[in-house]
Amino acid sequence: MTAELVRGQNHPVSQARVEIRVSAGTPVLALVSACDDAGRLAGPDAVAHPGARSLPGVQVPEAVAGEHRIAVDLDAVAPAVHRLGVVLVLPPGGPARFGAAPASYVAVADPEGAELAGYTLTGLDAETAVVALELYRRQGGWKVRAVGQGYADGLGALLADAGLGGPAATALAAMATGLVPSGDITLAALPTAAPPTVPHGLRAPQDAAAATAPPSPPSPPPAPEPLPAAGAPYPGGPAAAPGSSSADTIGGPPTIDYAHPRRRRTTTEPPEPGPRAVPSPEADRPPAPVAGDASGWSLEERLYNQVWGMFEDLARTVAAYRSACDFAESRMDRELDDALSDPRLRLAGTANAARDAARARHDELVAQAKAVLDRDLAQLIAESEVVEPALPAAYARWANPVWHGHGVPEEAPLALRLGDLHLPERPDLRIPMLVRAPLERGLWIDNGRTGSEAAMTMDTDRLRRAAMDMAVAHAVRLLAVHPADRFSVHVIDAAGAGAASLAPLVAAGVLAGPPAAGAAGVTRTLEALTRRVDLVQMAVRAGAPEELPPDVDVADQLLIVHDFPHGFDDRAVTRLRYLADEGPAVGVHLLMVADRDEASAYGPLLDPLWRSLMRLSPVPDNHLADPWVGHAWTFEPDLPPRGSRVLEQTIERIAAARRDARP
């Protein structure tokens, strides 16, 4: 039975040898792009087109036609290739856009000819080149995903977005569409793929000159904010650009490439492959999940990429289910309207039967979509049960036993866990919200009661204590997962309202100094950190980072600001905004615990500050959106279990390591 896919939905591919069938209704050009795990092309020769028809495991047709057959041998595909995209292009002389052409149908069939999955490309408009579907690696096997998205500017724009340089994309597009004979262009002479845009890698403050600009800020609460993803439309981390929208994206910059983030590397060696998933004895069952089966140079990076893969899979699976339900609902409404508006049906007494048939077809479609959703959710739950216990301390929940044996690391972490994310279709399936380290954006823990419905039900004092406890937990995690001399925490608590939450840190002596109190303390702390930012920036620009004064701490710094704007004058506010904007590139990071409404007296002056921070909530709140389909995800903070001493024990180990590290 053919699985009829909707946009975003995926389906397992159980055969190694398959055939991609294209029925376009108008002559089109069919190509195949071979991309890595980040969706990037390694070069012009990573595209199979009429001028160069073959790639390892792929053979494309040689002419423009209304129907195509593309032979694919998945076992022969190069190990570095993680995604095969089936691209359809309108040639010159035909329809000007896909919206003016009949809907194309693309299917994956087995060697005997039976279709495994099919997809009708609907909803297209000005596109002239589209990625119809993609075959991608997942847990040691392959899946097919319905994509149905493209570019009005044609094949050149599609190739450029996949990483080819401008001249290479233009030349290859001209060759593939027949505007230039293939013999007139030497592919080897074309520019290779541009390096992928990724969030900051691990770097010392003196490497800040190579850092990219901070990502676009989140939008103000209480509406959903989007999380960061990697590339162009989190990890830094498991937060699309909010801009002026009501959501802050989980994953990062305004333009997201919808790919798993990767650590920047100087070596050209391929990443170490993850462990292969163990095939299930039953042929029709997916392989058993394995922790760390994504690509990466270390287990930490493989787990990080795997979490992002789970995050993306859950987002797209739920999007496909919701889309199928919406389609079933709209079709039923249309059929009911037809039944009620046709006088012949009413007079013949068949209107009731027509209504019953419409509802039955609706229920059948919804049941089919629910079965697919349950299948995918079961696989993701099984993967989560394997991955969660294997996570390192930086990624793990406080309840994870890894914290009981955690020692001081020798290297800074790749990412940090801020909490958990879930969707209403399966609230018990929690995806870790990971953000890349060092933090590219400051964090804002909202302790205001107007931030969400859950906050409105809480007492003000309890909410503020929960917000400060959450900030302390993040600070302890950061101290614990960095080498003893590589991270420092400063605190501004002008009114002393956070003393109870800060007491364990103060007693253990792991802060850079006592919490700053009063207006004088605020000024003194901000002056010191502003001076550090200025000196490091000047040293980097001068090319002499080793010439910093001896009193400048080169370790990364975290500034916790509690109860802002209490104790802040206009000059202090200006310095705080400066630290939020310029600090992350040179190792100074901001964590604010504040109620935005209390700073309303400053008017729009502080709007850029709030937008530059990623808003988090101390209570469950659906204010974050993924960078792929924009679901509103419920965020829940990760706090130590009640009655547990894991936080105190971790602080004790941090204090001991810092005493040992002192000369």
N, C-alpha and C positions, 0 to 999 in steps of 0.2 A: 504494500500500500504506500502510495506517495505521500510524503509529509508536505503539506502546503504551508510554506513559510510566509510570515509577514516581516516587514522591515525590522531588523534587529534580532530576529529569532535565529537560533542555531539548532543544528541537528547532527548527531554522530554520523561519521562516514565509516562504515564497517569494512569496506573493500579497499584494497590497495590500488587496484586498477579501476579507474572510473572514466566516464566520458561526460564532458560538459556539453549540454545541448542548448543552443541558442535559437529561438524563434522570434525574430524581431518585427516582422510585418513590413519592414522597409530595409533596404540594403544598409548594413552597418559593417564596421571593421571590428574584428574581435582580437584582443591582445591579452596577454597574461603577464602580470608583474610579479616578480619574486622578491619579497621584502624580508628583512630581518625581524626580530621580535619587537622592535620599536616602530615597525611600519616604514622603514627607510630602504631605499634602493641602493645597492652597493655600487652601481654605475649604470651607464647606458646599456651594457650587455646583460643587465638583469631584467630586461623586458623582451618577451617573445612577440614578434610582429612579422608581417609579411616579408620584410627585408631580412630578417634573421629569425626563422620560424621555430627554432628549437632551443630549449633550455633543458637541463637535466630533469628528466621525468615529465616534460611538457612538450607537446607539438601543437602549434596553432595553424589554422587554415591560411592559405596564401592569397585570398582575394576577398573583396567586398561582396557580401551576399546577405540575403534575408534570413538564411539559416546557416548555422555553423555546428561543427562537431570538433571538440577539443579533447584530444587524448591525454590523460594524466596517469602517470605511474607514481604514486605517493612514496613508494619504497625507494625510488630512484632520485627523489628530490634531494638536493644538497643539504647537509646537516645545518648549515648556516641559514637556510631559508626557513622561516617560520610562518609566512603568509603568502599564499598564491591568490592574487586578485584577478578576477575576470573583468576586463575593461571593454566596454562597448563605446565606439566613437562614430558619430555621424560624419560621413565623408562629404567633400564639396559636391554640390549639385543635387543633394537630397534635401530632406526637411531641414529647416534652419535650427530646430531645437527638438528635443525629445518630447516636449509637451505637445507638439504638433504632429507627432507620429503615433501609430498604434502602440499600445503597451507591449513591451517585449516580455518574453517568458524565458527563463533560464532554469535548467534542471540538471541535477547530478544523477547519472544512471550507472548501473553496474554493468559488467562486461556482457551479460546476457540481454541487456537492453531495458531491464526494469528500472523505472525511475525511483530513486531513493528519496529525493527532496526536490521540490520545485518552488519557484518564486516568480510572481508577476510584478514587474516594475511599474508601480502606480505612483501618482502624486508628483511626477516630474514636470518641469516647466521649461525654464530657459537653458537647461543643461545641454551641452553638446558632447560631453564625454562623461561617462558614469562608471563607477565600480558596481557591477551588478551583484556579485557575491564574492566571498572569499573562502578559501580552504585554509584552515589554520591548525597548528599543532596545539594539543591540549592533553596533558597528563599521559604522554607517550603515544597518543593516538591522534586522529585528525577529526575535525568538525567542519561543517559548512555553515556559514552565516550569511543571511540575506542582508545586503548593504543598501543598494538602491540610492546612492548619493553621488553627486557629480559636480561638474564645473561648467559654468556658462562660458568661460574663456577657453574651453577645449582641452585637448590632450596635453598641451604644453603646460598649462596651469596645474593639471593633475600630477604630471611628472615632477614639476618644480616643488609641489607640496610634499612629495615623497622623498625629497632630498637631492634631486639632480640640480646642478647649477643652471642658471638661466640659459646660457648658450647651448648646453647639452640637452636641456629639456626642449628647447625650440627646434634644434636640429633633429633630434630623435622623433619629435612629433611630426615634422615635415617629412621625414623618411617613412615613418609608419603609415601616414595617410597618403603616401604616393606623390606628394608635391615635389619631392626630390628623389631621384633614383638612389637606391641603396649603395651603388658603387661610387657615388659622389661624396660619400662621407665615410671617414674612417672612425669607427667607434672608439678605438683605443686612444685616439687623439682628443676625444671629448673630455671635458672636466668630469671628474668622478663626483660621487655624492658628497654634499656638504655635511660636515659633522652635525649630528643631531643637537638640537637645543635642549639642554637638560637643566634641571635645577642645580644649585651650587653643589659641588662636590665637597669632600672634606678638605679644608685648607687652613693654614695658619693665618693670623691677621696680616702678615706681610705679603700674602698672596692676593690681597683684596683687589689689586689693580686689575686682575683678570676676571673679577666677578661681574656677573651681568646685573642689569638694573633690577631693583626690587619688583616683584610682580604687582599687578594691579590690585588695588585694595578691595575689601569686601564692602557690601552695601550695609547701611544701618539696619538694626533690628526694628521691629520684631519679625519682619517677613523673612522667609528662608534665605540664607546666605549660601553661595556655591563653595565646595572643598577644593585642595591643590592637585593637578595632574601634570604629566610631563610634556614638555615640548610646546608646540604652538597651539591652539585654542585653549596636588600636594604635592607624592613624595615625595614645593617639595613634599610628597607623601601620599597610607591608606588612609588639596582642597581646590572652570571656565571663568572668565573674568567677570566680576560682579559689575564693575563700572557703576552705572546708575540703576542697575536692576535691583530687585528686591531679594536676590539670593547671592550667597557667597559660595563660590565653587570650591569643592574639596580638592585641593591639589595645586593651584598656582596661577600662572600668568593668564592674561585675558584670552590669548589664542592657544588652543589646546590641540595637540596632535593625536589625542586619544590613544596613546601608546604607553606601555609600561615604562616608567622612568628608569634610566640606567646611569651608573656612575661614570663620570668623565674619566677616560683613560688615555695615557700617552702611548701605550703599546698598541701594535697592530695585530697582536695575537687574538684569536677568537676567544670568547669567554668559555670558561669551563662548563660543560653541560651538566645539568642536574641529573639526579638518579632517575632511571626509567620507571614509569609506573608498571606495576605487575599486572599482566593481563588476567582477566577473570576467567575461570574455567568455562563459564557459559559464554558462548560467542556473542550473544545479543546483549550482554551486560557491559557497561563501561569498565575500563580498567580500575583496579583498586587504587585510590589516591595515595600519593607518597609525598611526605614533607620535603620541600626543597627541590621539586622537579622542574622549576623554571630555570632559565639561563642566568648566568652570573659568574663572577670571578671568585666568589666565596659563598659559603652556606648562608651567611647573613644576607648577601645580596640576592641570592636565589629565593630565600624566604620572603624578602621584601617584594620582589617581582611577582611571586606567587600570590601574595596577599592582594596585590593590585589586580592580578588576573581574576581572582575570586570576586573582587569588588566590581570589576567590569562585567563579568559574567552575570552576577546577580542583577546589576542595573539593566542589562540588555534583556535578560530573561523576563524580568517583571515588565519591562517596556513592551515586549512582544505579547505577553499575556493581556496587558491592559489594552493594547491596540486591537487584539483579536476580540476582546469583549466589546469594545466600542464599535467595531465593525458589525458584530452580531446584533448589537442593539440598534444601530442605524438601519441595518437591513430589515430587521423585524418592524421597525417603525414605518419604513417605506412600504413593506408588504401590507401592513395593517391599514395604512392610508389608502392603498390601492383597493383593498377589499371593501373598505367603507365608502369609497367614492364611486364605485362601479354600481350603477343601479341594477344591472343584470344579476349581479351576485345577490343583492338584497331581495329582488323579486323571486329569484330561484331558490331562496332559502339556503344558499351555500355560504353566506358570509361567515357564519359561525365556524364552519369547517375550515374556511380560509384562514380565519384568525387562529384557530387551533394549530393548523399546519405551520403558520408563521412562528408561533411561540415554540413549537416543537423543534423547528430548524434552529431557532435562537438557542434553545437549551442544549441542542446537540453540539453547536459550535462552541459554546461556553464550556461544555464538558470536555471537549477535545482540547481546548486551550488549557483547561485546568489540569488535565492529565499530563500535558507536556510540561507545565509549570511544576507540578509535583515531582516529575521525573528529574528535572534539572535541580530543583531545590534539594531533593534527596542526595544527589551527587555532591552538591556544594556543602551540605551538612556533613557528609562523610569526609569530605576534604578538610573542613574546618576542625573536625574532631581529631584529625591527624596533625594538622598544621599548628593549632593553638598550643599543644604541649611542647612543640619543638622550637618555639620562638625564643630568641635570646632575651635577656633582661630588658633591653631598650624597647623591645616590641611587646613584651609580655604583660599580662594583667598583673596587678599586685597580688592576686590570689595564686599565681603560678608558683609552683615549688622552686623554680629557678632562682627566685629572690632569696631563698634561705641559704643557698650556697654561693651567692654571687660575690665575686671578689673584684678588686679594682682593676679595670682593663688597662691594656697598654696602648690602645688606640681609641680615638673618638668613634662614636657610632655612626652608622650610615643614616639612620632615621630614628624617630621617637614615636611612641604611642601616646596619643592625647586622650583617647577614649574609644568608644564603640559606636558603630553605625548600624541601623537596621531599618527595614521597610515594613509597612503594615501587613503585607501578604504573609510574612513569616517573621514575627518579632523575635523569636528565639534564635534566629540565625544572625549572629553578630559578626560584623566585619571590623577588624582593627582599623582605627583611623591613624595611619602613620603619616608623619610629615618629615621631610628631609632635614638632616642636620648638616651644618649649622642652620638655624632657623632663618629663612629668607624674609619672613614677615613676623612682626611682633604679635603677641597674643593679648586678647582682651577678654577677661572673664567678667561677664556682665552680672553684677550683683543687684540690679534694679528689678523691682517687682513688675514693671510694665513690659519686660522683655518677652514673656511667654505666658500661656495659660497656667502652666505648672508653677511658674514663679508667683503668679497672682494668688495662688492658694496657700503660699507659705508665709509664715511670720517673717517680718523684715529682718529681725536679729538672726533667726535661723538661716535665712537665705544668705546673709552677709558672712556668717561663720562658715557656711558650706562653700562659698566662693573662695574664701581665704584658705580653707583647708585644701581645696583643689589646687590653688596656687602653690602651696607648700609641697604638696605631693609631686607636682611637676618639677619644682626646684630640686627636691631630693632625688628624683629620677635622673635629672640632668647631672647632678653632682656624682651620682653613683655610676653612671655609664661613661664618664670621662676619666682620663688619668688624673691622679690627685692634684697635679700642678697645672692642669689645662682648663680649669673652669672655676670661676668665682661668682658669687651671688651677693648683690647689694640689695638693700631693702629701704624704701621710703615709707614710713608709717607715721605721717605727721601728727595724727591725733592719738596714736598708740592704741587704736581700736583693734588691731590685729595681733596684739601681744599674746593672747592665748594660743592662737594657731602657730605663731612663730617661736613659742617657747622651746620646743625640742631643738630647733636649729640654733637658737641663741645659747642654750645650755651646753650644747656639744661644741660650740666654737667653730662651726663650719662656714659661717658667713664671713664675708670680707671685712666686716666691721659691724658694730651695733646698729640696729635699725635707726635710720635718721628720723628725728622728731622735730616738730616745729618748723617755722619758716627758715630758720638759720640752717637746720639740718638738711632741708630740701635743697637750699641754694648750694651748700657745700658739696653734696653728693653729685648734683647735676654739673657743677663746675668741674669736678674731678673727671667725670666720664666724658664731658665735652672736650676737655683738654686731651684726654687719651685719643678720642676720635680724630681730633685735629692733628696731633703729632704723628699718629700712624699714617694718616692720609698724606701728610707732607713727606714722610720718610719713603713711602711707596712711590710717590710721584718723583722724588729725587733719585730713586733707584738705590737707596741706601737704608733698607729696613733695619740693618744691624746697628745703625747709628742712633737708635732711640735712647733717650735718657735712661739711666739705670732704674729710676723710680717708676717707670711705665710698665705695668703688668701686661705682658703679651698674651696671657691666657684669655680665652673667651669670657665675656662678662654677661651676666643676666641682671637686669634691674627690675625688681618688683616694686610697683607703685601701688600703694593701698589707699583707698578713700580719696582718690583724685576728685576734685581739685583742691581739697583742704590743704592749706599751707602753701599754695602756689600763687605767685603774683604773675604779672604779664611776662616778665623776663624769664621766670622759671618755665612758663608754658611754652615760650619760644624755644628754650633749650630742650624741652621734652620733645617737641615736634622735630627738632634737629636730630636728636638721637634716634627717633623712630625712622626718619628718612635716611640718614647717613650711617647710623650705627651698624646695621647688619652686615654691610660690606666689609667692615673692619673688626668684626667680632664683638660688637656690643648689641645686645638683644633686649627687648622690652616686653615685660609682662605686666599688664595693668589689671587691677581689680577695682572696678568703678561702675557707677551708675551714670549713664550718659545724660539722663535728665538733670542730674545735679550740676552738670557743667553747662547747662543751657544758658546761663548768664553770659557766657562768652560768645553766644550767638554762633554764626557760621564760621567763626575763626577756627574752631576745633574740628570742623567737618573733615578736612584732609587727614587729621590725626586718626579719627575713628575709622575712616575708610581704609587707612593703611594697615590696620590691624585685623587679625582673624578673630572674629567674635566666637567665644565658647560660652556655654551655659553650665552652671553648677547643678541644674536639674534637667531631666529629659526634655528636649526641645527639637522640633523638626525645622531648623533654620539653615541647614546646609544642603547643598545640591551637588550631585556628581557632575563631572565634566563631559559625560557622554550623552545622556538623554535628559538630564536635569530633574531627576526625581527629588522630592523633598525627603531627605533622610533624617531620621530621629537620631540625634547625638546624645549619648549618655557618658558622663565623665567616668574615668576609671579611678576609684579610690580604694585605699586599703580596706579589707573586710572589717566589719565591726568586731571589736574584741581582739583583733590580731595585733601583734607587736612587730609586724614586718617593717613598718616605717621606722620605728625606734631602733630596731636592730640594724637596719640599713644605715641610718644616721651614725650609729656607733662605729660601723665599719668604715664609713667615710672619714670620721674624725681620726680613727686609728691610722688610716692610710695617709692622711695629711700630716699627722705627727711624724710618721716614718719618713715622709718625703722632705721634711724640713732639714736644711743643712746643719 
